[in-house]
Amino acid sequence: MSTLSVLVVDDELGMRLGVERTLRNFNFPLPEFDDNVNFAIEMAETGKEAFQVLDQNRTDIVILDYKLPDMQGLEILVKLMEEKKDLLTIMVTAYASLEVAISATKNGAFDFLAKPFTPEELRNTIKKAAKHIYISRKARKLEEEKRQVRFQFISVLAHELKSPLAAVENYLVMMKDRVIGDELSKYDNMVGRSLIRIDGMRKMILDLLDLTRIESGQKQRNLTTVNIISSAKFAIEGVLLTAKERNITVNLDCKEEVIELMADSSELDIVFNNIVTNAVKYNKIDGQVNLSIFKEGDFIKIICKDTGIGMSKEDVDKLFGEFVRIKNEKTKNVLGSGLGLSILKKIVKLYHGDINVESEVDVGTTFTVTLNTQIEPS
């Protein structure tokens, strides 16, 4: 239950007490915000008393008489606008006219009540004001959260790009200054390391583009009937050369040649490339990767199990965050954007599925992806 503070500013005691009685036990639900609202009432007889209350306490709604002993309600409205108070004002007057209503609205009034008004009219107006307050404050809060997320995202991105750029720059300076002589072949290692760094930055940029397209809903999707086994084989072919260099065996275990899913083939490629590539990258020499695919009721299950370096429970818990890379002595030479698994999780959600990770240090990691075959991708 949330309480909004209402200040009643009126020189008639009967009016102030009447509003207080009407709103004292009034509350209503806001299901869209999972909350209920009630009201705490404060009262002021003059404009001067009203500003004393406003200066001392937080006020959400002001019920303001048009004519007061010491000043006009419009004067108070103008001052409230100048001070940029975070509140709504409901103007009340016995001199109801279109001109008064327009003038009050121009000067910042949220709504207008003409005396005499019924308790039900007052409650309806207050209810409308309360909903407006909630929506406005929620929107501001979301906007602030978005600014913070953008700031953090850009900060992390700048940090992730700064290190490889600095490394490439250092290599170029060393080559420019001929620090190890004039023979070109002596610089092959520097050129190779620079190309690796540039390739890592390119992958980060491509992953970032995939992530933003998915989150913004601007990714062009081509949903067709896709044989998921073909997608798996394509991903395995892409890692065979790297796996062979470290004598890692990659196996596909599937009893069926065809398992169909309504999907975007490029999204399935991202899913398989991520789990298979990681299983090879974080594996040991002479290791194994076993990829199993099978149908289980209305779901397709993809299980990728490796015999790699594994992770602690703490590392698993933060695995799907953006720009998250598990950094330790065993992973220091493994390059990556830190975005792949974040993208993977977002794609799995598009297929109303789930992803689970089990891992043990120095034993290996198992990724289990579940995709729903009965619900069209969102």
C-alpha positions as CSV (number, residue, x, y, z in Angstrom):
1,M,0.0,0.0,0.0
2,S,1.4,3.4,-1.0
3,T,0.2,6.7,0.5
4,L,0.0,9.9,-1.5
5,S,-0.1,13.2,0.4
6,V,-3.0,15.5,-0.4
7,L,-2.9,19.2,0.7
8,V,-6.3,20.9,0.8
9,V,-6.0,24.7,0.5
10,D,-9.3,26.4,1.1
11,D,-10.5,29.2,3.4
12,E,-13.8,27.4,4.2
13,L,-13.4,25.0,7.1
14,G,-16.4,23.0,6.0
15,M,-14.8,22.4,2.6
16,R,-11.5,21.3,4.1
17,L,-13.2,18.9,6.5
18,G,-15.5,17.6,3.8
19,V,-12.6,16.7,1.5
20,E,-10.8,15.1,4.5
21,R,-13.8,12.9,5.3
22,T,-14.2,11.9,1.6
23,L,-10.6,10.8,1.2
24,R,-9.8,9.6,4.7
25,N,-10.7,5.9,4.1
26,F,-10.6,6.1,0.3
27,N,-8.2,3.6,-1.4
28,F,-8.1,1.8,-4.7
29,P,-5.9,-0.7,-6.5
30,L,-3.4,0.0,-9.3
31,P,-3.0,-3.5,-10.7
32,E,-0.7,-2.4,-13.5
33,F,1.8,-1.3,-10.8
34,D,0.9,-4.1,-8.4
35,D,0.0,-1.6,-5.7
36,N,-2.8,0.0,-3.7
37,V,-3.2,3.7,-3.1
38,N,-4.6,5.6,-0.1
39,F,-4.2,9.2,1.0
40,A,-2.9,11.3,3.9
41,I,-4.6,14.6,4.2
42,E,-3.1,18.0,5.3
43,M,-4.9,21.3,5.3
44,A,-4.2,25.0,4.9
45,E,-6.4,28.0,5.1
46,T,-4.3,30.6,3.2
47,G,-1.7,30.7,0.5
48,K,1.0,31.4,3.1
49,E,0.1,28.4,5.2
50,A,0.1,26.3,2.0
51,F,3.7,27.2,1.1
52,Q,4.8,26.5,4.7
53,V,3.4,23.0,4.4
54,L,4.9,22.5,0.9
55,D,8.3,23.6,2.1
56,Q,8.2,21.2,5.1
57,N,6.6,18.1,3.7
58,R,6.4,16.1,0.5
59,T,3.1,16.8,-1.2
60,D,1.8,14.8,-4.2
61,I,-1.6,16.5,-4.9
62,V,-2.8,20.0,-4.0
63,I,-6.6,20.7,-4.0
64,L,-6.5,24.5,-4.4
65,D,-9.3,27.0,-4.0
66,Y,-9.4,29.6,-6.7
67,K,-9.9,32.5,-4.2
68,L,-8.0,32.7,-0.9
69,P,-7.8,35.5,1.7
70,D,-4.2,36.5,0.9
71,M,-3.8,35.5,-2.8
72,Q,-5.4,34.1,-5.8
73,G,-5.1,30.4,-6.6
74,L,-3.6,31.3,-10.0
75,E,-0.7,33.0,-8.2
76,I,0.0,29.9,-6.3
77,L,-0.1,27.8,-9.5
78,V,2.4,30.1,-11.2
79,K,4.8,29.9,-8.2
80,L,4.5,26.1,-8.1
81,M,5.4,25.9,-11.8
82,E,8.4,28.2,-11.2
83,E,9.6,26.1,-8.4
84,K,9.1,22.9,-10.5
85,K,7.4,21.0,-7.6
86,D,6.8,17.4,-8.3
87,L,3.0,17.4,-7.7
88,L,-0.4,17.8,-9.4
89,T,-2.9,20.6,-8.7
90,I,-6.6,20.4,-8.8
91,M,-8.2,23.8,-9.0
92,V,-11.5,24.3,-7.1
93,T,-13.8,27.3,-7.4
94,A,-17.4,28.4,-7.0
95,Y,-16.9,30.8,-9.9
96,A,-16.9,28.1,-12.6
97,S,-16.4,29.3,-16.1
98,L,-14.6,28.2,-19.2
99,E,-12.2,31.1,-18.9
100,V,-11.2,30.1,-15.4
101,A,-10.7,26.5,-16.4
102,I,-8.5,27.5,-19.4
103,S,-6.5,29.9,-17.3
104,A,-5.9,27.4,-14.5
105,T,-4.8,24.7,-17.1
106,K,-2.4,27.1,-18.8
107,N,-0.8,27.8,-15.5
108,G,-0.2,24.2,-14.6
109,A,-3.5,22.8,-13.1
110,F,-4.0,19.1,-13.7
111,D,-7.8,19.2,-13.4
112,F,-10.7,21.4,-12.4
113,L,-13.6,21.0,-10.0
114,A,-16.6,23.4,-9.7
115,K,-18.2,23.9,-6.3
116,P,-20.4,22.3,-5.2
117,F,-19.1,18.9,-6.1
118,T,-20.1,15.5,-4.9
119,P,-17.8,13.1,-2.9
120,E,-17.9,10.8,-5.9
121,E,-16.7,13.5,-8.3
122,L,-13.9,14.3,-5.9
123,R,-12.8,10.7,-5.6
124,N,-12.9,10.2,-9.4
125,T,-10.7,13.3,-9.9
126,I,-8.3,12.2,-7.2
127,K,-8.1,8.7,-8.6
128,K,-7.3,10.1,-12.1
129,A,-4.6,12.3,-10.6
130,A,-3.0,9.5,-8.6
131,K,-2.8,7.3,-11.7
132,H,-1.2,10.1,-13.6
133,I,1.4,10.6,-10.8
134,Y,2.3,6.9,-10.8
135,I,2.6,6.7,-14.6
136,S,4.8,9.9,-14.7
137,R,7.1,8.8,-11.9
138,K,7.4,5.3,-13.3
139,A,8.3,6.7,-16.7
140,R,11.0,9.0,-15.2
141,K,12.4,6.1,-13.2
142,L,12.6,3.9,-16.3
143,E,14.3,6.7,-18.2
144,E,16.9,7.2,-15.5
145,E,17.5,3.5,-15.4
146,K,18.0,3.5,-19.2
147,R,20.5,6.3,-18.9
148,Q,22.4,4.4,-16.3
149,V,22.4,1.2,-18.4
150,R,23.6,3.2,-21.5
151,F,26.4,4.8,-19.4
152,Q,27.5,1.4,-18.0
153,F,27.3,-0.3,-21.4
154,I,29.3,2.4,-23.2
155,S,31.9,2.4,-20.3
156,V,32.4,-1.3,-20.5
157,L,32.5,-1.2,-24.4
158,A,35.2,1.5,-24.3
159,H,37.2,-0.5,-21.8
160,E,37.0,-3.7,-23.8
161,L,38.1,-1.9,-27.0
162,K,40.8,0.2,-25.4
163,S,43.1,-2.8,-24.5
164,P,43.3,-4.4,-28.0
165,L,43.7,-1.0,-29.7
166,A,46.6,-0.1,-27.3
167,A,48.2,-3.5,-28.1
168,V,47.9,-3.0,-31.9
169,E,49.2,0.6,-31.6
170,N,52.2,-0.6,-29.6
171,Y,53.1,-3.2,-32.2
172,L,52.8,-0.6,-35.0
173,V,55.1,1.8,-33.1
174,M,57.6,-0.9,-32.6
175,M,57.6,-1.8,-36.3
176,K,57.7,1.9,-37.3
177,D,60.8,2.4,-35.1
178,R,62.4,-0.9,-36.4
179,V,63.1,-1.9,-32.8
180,I,64.4,-5.4,-33.8
181,G,66.1,-4.4,-37.1
182,D,65.1,-4.0,-40.7
183,E,64.4,-7.6,-41.6
184,L,60.6,-7.9,-42.3
185,S,60.3,-11.5,-41.1
186,K,61.4,-10.5,-37.6
187,Y,58.0,-8.7,-37.3
188,D,55.8,-11.6,-38.3
189,N,54.9,-12.4,-34.7
190,M,53.8,-8.7,-34.1
191,V,51.8,-8.7,-37.3
192,G,50.1,-12.0,-36.3
193,R,49.3,-10.7,-32.8
194,S,47.9,-7.5,-34.2
195,L,45.6,-9.4,-36.6
196,I,44.3,-11.6,-33.8
197,R,43.5,-8.4,-31.8
198,I,41.8,-6.8,-34.8
199,D,39.8,-10.0,-35.4
200,G,38.7,-9.9,-31.8
201,M,37.5,-6.3,-32.1
202,R,35.6,-7.2,-35.3
203,K,33.9,-10.1,-33.6
204,M,32.9,-7.8,-30.7
205,I,31.4,-5.2,-33.1
206,L,29.5,-7.9,-35.0
207,D,28.2,-9.4,-31.7
208,L,27.2,-5.9,-30.5
209,L,25.2,-5.4,-33.7
210,D,23.5,-8.7,-33.3
211,L,22.6,-7.8,-29.7
212,T,21.2,-4.4,-30.5
213,R,19.2,-5.7,-33.4
214,I,17.6,-8.4,-31.2
215,E,16.9,-6.1,-28.3
216,S,15.5,-3.3,-30.5
217,G,13.3,-5.7,-32.5
218,Q,14.9,-4.4,-35.7
219,K,16.5,-7.7,-36.7
220,Q,15.0,-8.9,-39.9
221,R,13.8,-12.4,-39.2
222,N,13.0,-15.1,-41.9
223,L,11.0,-17.8,-40.1
224,T,10.9,-21.0,-42.1
225,T,10.9,-24.8,-41.3
226,V,14.6,-25.5,-40.5
227,N,16.3,-28.8,-40.0
228,I,18.1,-28.2,-36.7
229,I,20.5,-31.1,-37.4
230,S,21.8,-29.3,-40.4
231,S,22.5,-26.2,-38.3
232,A,24.4,-28.3,-35.8
233,K,26.5,-30.0,-38.5
234,F,27.3,-26.6,-40.0
235,A,28.5,-25.3,-36.6
236,I,30.7,-28.4,-36.0
237,E,32.3,-28.0,-39.5
238,G,33.3,-24.4,-38.5
239,V,35.3,-25.5,-35.4
240,L,36.9,-28.7,-36.8
241,L,40.2,-27.0,-37.8
242,T,40.6,-25.3,-34.4
243,A,39.7,-28.6,-32.7
244,K,42.2,-30.6,-34.8
245,E,45.0,-28.2,-33.8
246,R,44.5,-29.2,-30.2
247,N,43.4,-32.8,-30.9
248,I,39.9,-32.2,-29.6
249,T,37.2,-34.7,-30.8
250,V,33.8,-33.2,-31.6
251,N,30.9,-35.7,-31.8
252,L,27.3,-35.3,-32.9
253,D,24.9,-37.7,-31.2
254,C,21.5,-37.7,-32.8
255,K,19.3,-40.7,-33.7
256,E,17.3,-38.7,-36.3
257,E,18.6,-37.1,-39.5
258,V,15.8,-34.5,-39.5
259,I,14.4,-32.6,-36.5
260,E,12.4,-29.6,-37.8
261,L,11.6,-26.3,-36.1
262,M,9.9,-23.1,-37.2
263,A,12.9,-20.8,-36.9
264,D,15.2,-18.2,-38.4
265,S,18.2,-20.2,-39.6
266,S,20.7,-17.4,-38.8
267,E,19.5,-17.4,-35.1
268,L,20.0,-21.2,-34.9
269,D,23.5,-20.7,-36.3
270,I,24.3,-18.2,-33.5
271,V,23.0,-20.7,-30.9
272,F,25.1,-23.6,-32.2
273,N,28.2,-21.6,-33.0
274,N,28.2,-20.2,-29.4
275,I,27.9,-23.4,-27.5
276,V,30.2,-25.5,-29.8
277,T,32.8,-22.8,-30.2
278,N,33.0,-22.3,-26.4
279,A,33.2,-26.0,-25.9
280,V,36.3,-26.1,-28.1
281,K,37.9,-22.8,-26.9
282,Y,37.7,-23.7,-23.2
283,N,38.6,-27.4,-23.6
284,K,41.9,-29.1,-22.9
285,I,44.3,-30.6,-25.3
286,D,43.1,-34.1,-26.3
287,G,39.7,-33.2,-25.0
288,Q,36.2,-34.1,-26.2
289,V,33.0,-32.3,-27.1
290,N,29.7,-34.2,-27.3
291,L,26.7,-32.5,-28.9
292,S,23.4,-34.3,-28.4
293,I,20.1,-33.3,-30.0
294,F,16.7,-35.0,-29.4
295,K,13.0,-34.3,-29.1
296,E,11.3,-34.6,-25.8
297,G,7.6,-34.0,-26.0
298,D,6.9,-30.6,-27.3
299,F,10.6,-29.5,-26.9
300,I,13.9,-29.9,-28.7
301,K,16.8,-30.5,-26.3
302,I,20.4,-29.5,-27.3
303,I,23.0,-30.8,-24.9
304,C,26.7,-29.8,-25.4
305,K,29.1,-31.4,-23.0
306,D,32.8,-30.8,-22.9
307,T,35.8,-32.1,-21.0
308,G,37.3,-28.6,-20.6
309,I,38.5,-26.4,-17.8
310,G,35.1,-25.9,-16.2
311,M,33.9,-23.1,-14.0
312,S,33.0,-22.4,-10.4
313,K,29.4,-21.9,-9.3
314,E,30.1,-18.1,-8.9
315,D,31.3,-17.9,-12.5
316,V,28.3,-19.8,-13.8
317,D,25.9,-17.4,-12.0
318,K,27.3,-14.4,-13.9
319,L,27.9,-16.2,-17.2
320,F,25.1,-14.6,-19.2
321,G,25.8,-10.9,-18.4
322,E,26.9,-8.6,-21.2
323,F,30.7,-8.3,-21.6
324,V,31.2,-11.0,-19.1
325,R,34.3,-13.1,-19.7
326,I,35.5,-15.6,-17.1
327,K,39.1,-14.4,-16.4
328,N,41.6,-16.6,-14.6
329,E,45.0,-18.2,-15.3
330,K,43.5,-20.8,-17.6
331,T,41.4,-18.3,-19.7
332,K,43.8,-15.4,-20.0
333,N,44.8,-16.3,-23.6
334,V,41.2,-17.0,-24.7
335,L,39.8,-14.1,-26.7
336,G,36.2,-13.2,-26.9
337,S,33.7,-10.4,-26.9
338,G,31.9,-11.3,-23.7
339,L,28.6,-10.9,-25.6
340,G,28.0,-14.3,-27.2
341,L,26.2,-16.0,-24.3
342,S,24.1,-12.9,-23.6
343,I,23.0,-13.0,-27.3
344,L,22.4,-16.8,-27.0
345,K,20.1,-16.4,-24.0
346,K,18.1,-13.7,-25.7
347,I,17.6,-15.9,-28.8
348,V,16.6,-18.9,-26.7
349,K,13.9,-16.7,-25.1
350,L,12.6,-15.9,-28.6
351,Y,11.8,-19.6,-28.9
352,H,10.1,-19.7,-25.5
353,G,12.9,-21.9,-24.3
354,D,15.5,-22.1,-21.5
355,I,19.2,-22.6,-21.1
356,N,20.9,-24.3,-18.2
357,V,24.6,-24.6,-17.4
358,E,26.3,-27.2,-15.2
359,S,30.1,-27.0,-14.6
360,E,32.9,-28.4,-12.5
361,V,36.4,-26.9,-12.4
362,D,38.9,-29.1,-14.3
363,V,36.1,-31.6,-15.2
364,G,34.0,-29.8,-17.8
365,T,30.9,-27.9,-18.7
366,T,27.4,-28.9,-19.9
367,F,25.1,-26.5,-21.7
368,T,21.5,-27.6,-22.1
369,V,19.3,-25.6,-24.4
370,T,15.5,-26.2,-24.6
371,L,13.4,-24.9,-27.5
372,N,9.6,-25.0,-27.7
373,T,8.3,-26.5,-30.9
374,Q,4.6,-25.8,-30.3
375,I,4.8,-22.0,-29.9
376,E,5.7,-19.8,-32.8
377,P,8.9,-17.7,-32.1
378,S,8.1,-14.3,-30.6
